[in-house]
Amino acid sequence: MRQILEINVDELVAVVQPGVVNMDLQEAVAELGLFFPPDPASWYMATLGGNVAENAGGPRCLKYGVTKDYVLGLEVVLADGQIIRTGGRTIKNVAGYDLTSLFIGSEGTLGVVTEIIVKLLPKPAARATVMGVFDEIDQACDAVNRVITSGVLPLTTEIMDGDCIKAVQSQTDYGLPSDVDAILLIDVEGWPEALTRESKIVAEACQQAGAREVRQARDEAEADKLWAGRRAISAALSNLGDKLGEDIAVPRSKIPDMVRRVRAIGQKYNLLTPVFGHIGDGNLHPYLICDRTNPEMMERVRSAAGEIFTAAIELGGTLSGEHGIGLAKRDYLSQGLHPVARERMLSIKRLFDPNNILNPGKIFEETAS
Amino acid sequence: MRQILEINVDELVAVVQPGVVNMDLQEAVAELGLFFPPDPASWYMATLGGNVAENAGGPRCLKYGVTKDYVLGLEVVLADGQIIRTGGRTIKNVAGYDLTSLFIGSEGTLGVVTEIIVKLLPKPAARATVMGVFDEIDQACDAVNRVITSGVLPLTTEIMDGDCIKAVQSQTDYGLPSDVDAILLIDVEGWPEALTRESKIVAEACQQAGAREVRQARDEAEADKLWAGRRAISAALSNLGDKLGEDIAVPRSKIPDMVRRVRAIGQKYNLLTPVFGHIGDGNLHPYLICDRTNPEMMERVRSAAGEIFTAAIELGGTLSGEHGIGLAKRDYLSQGLHPVARERMLSIKRLFDPNNILNPGKIFEETAS
């Protein structure tokens, strides 16, 4: 199930088996001048079946949306062994209910996806990167708002907080100042002449928001240098100890509040809580650095994680932006969902899987055996 | 239920009641430098509740996708009187199944939508129009393919066939040649400097595809002139008689085949069958000109419509791109859907509306009383 079955340039469509790795599809379509936007950070190993199961996001979601916005149709094996085909090869299709979207993000609990039809786009010509360095995370949020209200829809708006910056700098000198609250990386893409204008708008927005420093990459190599620190976060945090990574999303205006809440929770439980994420779409990854062999600490970690979920929901957000619920967040789902919505979801689960054989126990505790 | 409840610039979100007219939302967000992409042709009167019920499309779908790509959350009154809230205010959200998408396009058969949270984008700076005049509709399709593989994702790719051109020219002289097979209108949008480049690419693509003539608008007024004929189609066709408008979608590579099939069906039943539509996303609107007081002719019209649906499905397309099924296409839905998918849709209908009180008879004949 790892074959790219078709890439159709004239229809901007690809048909893949679920075991195809996201990066392999990206590379195959790029050779034809095309582009598949969904880009989870694990794209080098994440399969498209997995992307569909979790409705995967990634840094490019602010501009391009999530996996479901690029899936036109599915072949799915149902719990009773019947094979179903949903959607098709057209962008527009309103013949009956949208079963395609129902399977997307259902984490394998409603059926087994065996084929995926995705929508492609023409590949943008070029990309530019601007870095803003801020003494206060609020200023970084203000910068993103200024960019967007200037008519620029950035490709990515990645943020890393002071703890992340210190962690990566302690490994390798990426030339990042260790005494700041937030570093923002904004990428824009398009034709070179438009990038010149957009980079200028982004740099000015950072300055107007009070950036201590603004750096602009003039070419691909410089952009890679600006991104190197951001790319090193995951490995650098691993060097601090064990880590529990979360995946909440809040309305963008609530990002500064959310970061403050995470920090307060970290202080309360005496835990290091570095935060990075995709500020433009409100998706933050607060990490809890811990020692899995220390039961007392892990008790604090569990309490802190619970309070982070509660804070996200109180701020109008969600338990999971792009990783899903699975087992780890199952016990918190009742908090994060409207009770009638949750009850209807369970009814749909029972309709599609009356014998509870598809990923039992995932998402809903009622399905645990 | 006609209030815009909130427009949040910092979160790129609007909250509306279902009775708000699409155009009113467009205008309200445009004043704040924002943009709501879904643009059904009836936008000046179509409500957002209706757009959600039909997962409405429009000319801009090739670039921006359909209504469901812009709805983040819903409030819905269920058949049993319970109120449900789905989704939220964030672009990313994988907490449980995607009930939001299930309600979108369900034509009021699963619940009554009472509030809609939509995603907004920054407003693009400018727009340019190129018109290509073609002796063969295949050339127009070739031109669109050339545009897209040159890295340009057009805002719109509107086509009108010879019958439409003759109809509008017979009303008013829009300066369109009456002896051609197809006129293509391609709009691009973005920063002015990028538009210069993209207009040139589009014009060259039309020439390379064999256009008899290519016209470029240098400003808004000229663009309006190029679009005037396209905008006059609906009224011009009404002047030919009664009309039955269809709404099929096929994979883009099948557009020339589909147009030929429509013409052959028109000849077979001795009916005039003008075709226009959104070529980039494969959505065509073949019209059947008729006289509703003539039963013999209406019998031919019904047969012709059925054959058009069958042709669309045989070419890998769908019965409805953006108008939905309702009553008019209900009897054809079995052709257009995988049988297991249809059976599951009916199960979902029974789950949400066991007493069949929500729009009975729409979409599925089994729900007719």
Boltz contact constraints between the chains, C-beta under 6 A:
constraints:
  - contact:
      token1: [A, 10]
      token2: [B, 145]
      max_distance: 6.0
  - contact:
      token1: [A, 10]
      token2: [B, 253]
      max_distance: 6.0
  - contact:
      token1: [A, 11]
      token2: [B, 251]
      max_distance: 6.0
  - contact:
      token1: [A, 11]
      token2: [B, 252]
      max_distance: 6.0
  - contact:
      token1: [A, 11]
      token2: [B, 253]
      max_distance: 6.0
  - contact:
      token1: [A, 33]
      token2: [B, 149]
      max_distance: 6.0
  - contact:
      token1: [A, 54]
      token2: [B, 94]
      max_distance: 6.0
  - contact:
      token1: [A, 55]
      token2: [B, 94]
      max_distance: 6.0
  - contact:
      token1: [A, 57]
      token2: [B, 92]
      max_distance: 6.0
  - contact:
      token1: [A, 61]
      token2: [B, 91]
      max_distance: 6.0
  - contact:
      token1: [A, 66]
      token2: [B, 92]
      max_distance: 6.0
  - contact:
      token1: [A, 69]
      token2: [B, 69]
      max_distance: 6.0
  - contact:
      token1: [A, 82]
      token2: [B, 340]
      max_distance: 6.0
  - contact:
      token1: [A, 84]
      token2: [B, 340]
      max_distance: 6.0
  - contact:
      token1: [A, 84]
      token2: [B, 341]
      max_distance: 6.0
  - contact:
      token1: [A, 85]
      token2: [B, 338]
      max_distance: 6.0
  - contact:
      token1: [A, 86]
      token2: [B, 341]
      max_distance: 6.0
  - contact:
      token1: [A, 88]
      token2: [B, 318]
      max_distance: 6.0
  - contact:
      token1: [A, 89]
      token2: [B, 251]
      max_distance: 6.0
  - contact:
      token1: [A, 89]
      token2: [B, 316]
      max_distance: 6.0
  - contact:
      token1: [A, 90]
      token2: [B, 249]
      max_distance: 6.0
  - contact:
      token1: [A, 90]
      token2: [B, 282]
      max_distance: 6.0
  - contact:
      token1: [A, 90]
      token2: [B, 317]
      max_distance: 6.0
  - contact:
      token1: [A, 90]
      token2: [B, 318]
      max_distance: 6.0
  - contact:
      token1: [A, 91]
      token2: [B, 61]
      max_distance: 6.0
  - contact:
      token1: [A, 91]
      token2: [B, 281]
      max_distance: 6.0
  - contact:
      token1: [A, 92]
      token2: [B, 57]
      max_distance: 6.0
  - contact:
      token1: [A, 92]
      token2: [B, 66]
      max_distance: 6.0
  - contact:
      token1: [A, 92]
      token2: [B, 249]
      max_distance: 6.0
  - contact:
      token1: [A, 92]
      token2: [B, 281]
      max_distance: 6.0
  - contact:
      token1: [A, 92]
      token2: [B, 283]
      max_distance: 6.0
  - contact:
      token1: [A, 92]
      token2: [B, 321]
      max_distance: 6.0
  - contact:
      token1: [A, 92]
      token2: [B, 322]
      max_distance: 6.0
  - contact:
      token1: [A, 93]
      token2: [B, 318]
      max_distance: 6.0
  - contact:
      token1: [A, 94]
      token2: [B, 54]
      max_distance: 6.0
  - contact:
      token1: [A, 94]
      token2: [B, 55]
      max_distance: 6.0
  - contact:
      token1: [A, 94]
      token2: [B, 105]
      max_distance: 6.0
  - contact:
      token1: [A, 94]
      token2: [B, 320]
      max_distance: 6.0
  - contact:
      token1: [A, 94]
      token2: [B, 324]
      max_distance: 6.0
  - contact:
      token1: [A, 95]
      token2: [B, 318]
      max_distance: 6.0
  - contact:
      token1: [A, 95]
      token2: [B, 319]
      max_distance: 6.0
  - contact:
      token1: [A, 95]
      token2: [B, 320]
      max_distance: 6.0
  - contact:
      token1: [A, 95]
      token2: [B, 336]
      max_distance: 6.0
  - contact:
      token1: [A, 95]
      token2: [B, 337]
      max_distance: 6.0
  - contact:
      token1: [A, 96]
      token2: [B, 337]
      max_distance: 6.0
  - contact:
      token1: [A, 96]
      token2: [B, 345]
      max_distance: 6.0
  - contact:
      token1: [A, 97]
      token2: [B, 106]
      max_distance: 6.0
  - contact:
      token1: [A, 97]
      token2: [B, 345]
      max_distance: 6.0
  - contact:
      token1: [A, 98]
      token2: [B, 101]
      max_distance: 6.0
  - contact:
      token1: [A, 98]
      token2: [B, 105]
      max_distance: 6.0
  - contact:
      token1: [A, 99]
      token2: [B, 341]
      max_distance: 6.0
  - contact:
      token1: [A, 101]
      token2: [B, 98]
      max_distance: 6.0
  - contact:
      token1: [A, 101]
      token2: [B, 101]
      max_distance: 6.0
  - contact:
      token1: [A, 102]
      token2: [B, 102]
      max_distance: 6.0
  - contact:
      token1: [A, 105]
      token2: [B, 94]
      max_distance: 6.0
  - contact:
      token1: [A, 105]
      token2: [B, 98]
      max_distance: 6.0
  - contact:
      token1: [A, 106]
      token2: [B, 97]
      max_distance: 6.0
  - contact:
      token1: [A, 121]
      token2: [B, 153]
      max_distance: 6.0
  - contact:
      token1: [A, 122]
      token2: [B, 148]
      max_distance: 6.0
  - contact:
      token1: [A, 122]
      token2: [B, 151]
      max_distance: 6.0
  - contact:
      token1: [A, 122]
      token2: [B, 153]
      max_distance: 6.0
  - contact:
      token1: [A, 125]
      token2: [B, 151]
      max_distance: 6.0
  - contact:
      token1: [A, 145]
      token2: [B, 10]
      max_distance: 6.0
  - contact:
      token1: [A, 148]
      token2: [B, 122]
      max_distance: 6.0
  - contact:
      token1: [A, 149]
      token2: [B, 33]
      max_distance: 6.0
  - contact:
      token1: [A, 151]
      token2: [B, 122]
      max_distance: 6.0
  - contact:
      token1: [A, 151]
      token2: [B, 125]
      max_distance: 6.0
  - contact:
      token1: [A, 153]
      token2: [B, 121]
      max_distance: 6.0
  - contact:
      token1: [A, 153]
      token2: [B, 122]
      max_distance: 6.0
  - contact:
      token1: [A, 191]
      token2: [B, 194]
      max_distance: 6.0
  - contact:
      token1: [A, 191]
      token2: [B, 197]
      max_distance: 6.0
  - contact:
      token1: [A, 193]
      token2: [B, 193]
      max_distance: 6.0
  - contact:
      token1: [A, 194]
      token2: [B, 191]
      max_distance: 6.0
  - contact:
      token1: [A, 194]
      token2: [B, 194]
      max_distance: 6.0
  - contact:
      token1: [A, 197]
      token2: [B, 191]
      max_distance: 6.0
  - contact:
      token1: [A, 249]
      token2: [B, 90]
      max_distance: 6.0
  - contact:
      token1: [A, 249]
      token2: [B, 92]
      max_distance: 6.0
  - contact:
      token1: [A, 251]
      token2: [B, 11]
      max_distance: 6.0
  - contact:
      token1: [A, 251]
      token2: [B, 89]
      max_distance: 6.0
  - contact:
      token1: [A, 252]
      token2: [B, 11]
      max_distance: 6.0
  - contact:
      token1: [A, 253]
      token2: [B, 10]
      max_distance: 6.0
  - contact:
      token1: [A, 253]
      token2: [B, 11]
      max_distance: 6.0
  - contact:
      token1: [A, 281]
      token2: [B, 91]
      max_distance: 6.0
  - contact:
      token1: [A, 281]
      token2: [B, 92]
      max_distance: 6.0
  - contact:
      token1: [A, 282]
      token2: [B, 90]
      max_distance: 6.0
  - contact:
      token1: [A, 283]
      token2: [B, 92]
      max_distance: 6.0
  - contact:
      token1: [A, 316]
      token2: [B, 89]
      max_distance: 6.0
  - contact:
      token1: [A, 317]
      token2: [B, 90]
      max_distance: 6.0
  - contact:
      token1: [A, 318]
      token2: [B, 88]
      max_distance: 6.0
  - contact:
      token1: [A, 318]
      token2: [B, 90]
      max_distance: 6.0
  - contact:
      token1: [A, 318]
      token2: [B, 93]
      max_distance: 6.0
  - contact:
      token1: [A, 318]
      token2: [B, 95]
      max_distance: 6.0
  - contact:
      token1: [A, 319]
      token2: [B, 95]
      max_distance: 6.0
  - contact:
      token1: [A, 320]
      token2: [B, 94]
      max_distance: 6.0
  - contact:
      token1: [A, 320]
      token2: [B, 95]
      max_distance: 6.0
  - contact:
      token1: [A, 321]
      token2: [B, 92]
      max_distance: 6.0
  - contact:
      token1: [A, 322]
      token2: [B, 92]
      max_distance: 6.0
  - contact:
      token1: [A, 324]
      token2: [B, 94]
      max_distance: 6.0
  - contact:
      token1: [A, 336]
      token2: [B, 95]
      max_distance: 6.0
  - contact:
      token1: [A, 337]
      token2: [B, 95]
      max_distance: 6.0
  - contact:
      token1: [A, 337]
      token2: [B, 96]
      max_distance: 6.0
  - contact:
      token1: [A, 338]
      token2: [B, 85]
      max_distance: 6.0
  - contact:
      token1: [A, 340]
      token2: [B, 82]
      max_distance: 6.0
  - contact:
      token1: [A, 340]
      token2: [B, 84]
      max_distance: 6.0
  - contact:
      token1: [A, 341]
      token2: [B, 84]
      max_distance: 6.0
  - contact:
      token1: [A, 341]
      token2: [B, 86]
      max_distance: 6.0
  - contact:
      token1: [A, 341]
      token2: [B, 99]
      max_distance: 6.0
  - contact:
      token1: [A, 345]
      token2: [B, 96]
      max_distance: 6.0
  - contact:
      token1: [A, 345]
      token2: [B, 97]
      max_distance: 6.0
  - contact:
      token1: [A, 347]
      token2: [B, 351]
      max_distance: 6.0
  - contact:
      token1: [A, 351]
      token2: [B, 347]
      max_distance: 6.0
  - contact:
      token1: [A, 351]
      token2: [B, 351]
      max_distance: 6.0
